[in-house]
Amino acid sequence: MKRIVIAALLLLAAAAFAGVLGPQGASAEEPAVATTDTVSVSGTGSVSAVPDTAQVSAGVETRAATARAALDANSTAMRKVIDALRAAGGKDVTTQVVSLSPRMDDQGRPDGFVATNVVTAETSLDDVGALIDAAVTAGANTIWGPSLSRSDQEQLYRQALEKAVADAKRKADVLAAATGRSVGRVVSIVEGGATPGPLFDRVAGAAESSVPVVSGPQDTTATVSVTYELR
């Protein structure tokens, strides 16, 4: 009977020992996950073009003893300005601000009311001076702008993006070659955004009597961040 018990204990001990060394109970380290070397670079691309579109803000500020009088006078004057902007070729004429507020004198005492109305209008770069002249002649006494842009801005930005990606690839090639490696596939790419450049060197205006507007090449710049595999 003792021999049977001893044999059973030996079998149990052997099974437990096998479990410790077996696949499920083994304490061996997991296989290492293969890693790939990468290089991360930034790229910049620019496309230069002269603006062909201008936006101008024109408005009328009117003062009167009462709020009603100020607003009525302002509305009458502003209708003339809007008509003049449209007649001069202004497009997308849009109201931006309508305001009415009390006016104070130098001693801080009430001194009537001030009404303001401002609209924006778009035109070609060559006609922006004439558009400003037309607004002022019609009665506008506040002018802002012009804001200059390109009608094909999205296309220019896409071209700048392509140049930015090419610039990033050139930088990655240099870094890889310096370490005896070569560039592989793209792991990730992040768009950085667009930045308009300065305007200069060109005077726009349909006639010599028009308001001169200085313009010139505008750089549309795009940036990207790219990560490549190294081979």
URRA-V862044 format. One record per helix or strand of 2 or more residues. SS is the DSSP state (H for helix, E for strand). FROM is the first residue (numbers start at 1). TO is the last residue. If there is no record, write none. Layout:
[[SS | FROM | TO] [SS | FROM | TO]]
This chain:
[[H | 2 | 21] [E | 38 | 50] [E | 53 | 64] [H | 67 | 87] [E | 91 | 104] [E | 110 | 124] [H | 125 | 137] [E | 142 | 149] [H | 153 | 178] [E | 183 | 196] [E | 202 | 204] [E | 213 | 215] [E | 217 | 230]]
